[in-house]
């Protein structure tokens, strides 16, 4: 019985580690979770008499099944978020990690970046973001992040466009232009921002909750990407728009302040000293 349980635990941890490596879930974290689950199952089964083969099988399949349920729960979460009660901030459109902050200037189209190569976001041609200087903030989502995306600012949806494409790994240098993506542009009296949802090889659909001409509130749900992906936030590069995030920062959709519009003293409260979350 003990040997069968140990075999089941070992096999489950190995399988989980390989799957975590393939799906970029964090090998160490995944292995520890499955180890804890399988050891717990093995301890419970030790109190019940049963054939060793059955016990080992229950440890293996039970551990992976419970781990799978945890992953699905984390992926399909849609927690309520409270956006900052102010009109001078830009919040993150996605949960994840900032992977780059880059600038386009001189009328050059803003671009997403993969593998050190740039891919122009041609759908922004008719917006102010194509003619003025712009900043692109890339946010990478893991399979375990919340995948519901939110409005970075309040205002009117002036562009909502979806591009069909192939589903391939975002490690591919051309994945940004060949993968499916959906772009939403929101404009208000203060600024115009673009939100680009980019699919990965695991994605089967990108859903949009808003349409052109619709008014959205700060932090409102605007769409969802099924499975791991990337979201790019395109901002105007202006002297009065101060960026608060940098590569490596963790951000939360609808809550983390990415940038703040600096106004004359007395016109606004002090800007927040942070825009990221610790976990």
Buried (B, 14 or more C-beta within 10 A) or exposed (E): BEEBBBBBBBBBBEBBBEBBEEBBBBBEEBBEBBBEBBBBBBEEBEEEEEEBEEBBBBBBBBBBBBBEEBBEEBBEEEEEBEBBEBEBBBBBBBBBBBBBBBEBEEEEBBBBBBEEEBBBBEBBEEBBBBEBBBBBBBBBBBBBBBBBBBBBBBBBBBBBBBBEBEBBEBEBBEBBBBBBBBBBBBBBEBBBBBBBBBBBBBBEEBBBBBEEEBEBEBBBBBBBBBBBBBBBBBBBBBEEBEBBBEEEBBBBBBBBBBBBBBEEEEEBEEBEEEBBEEE
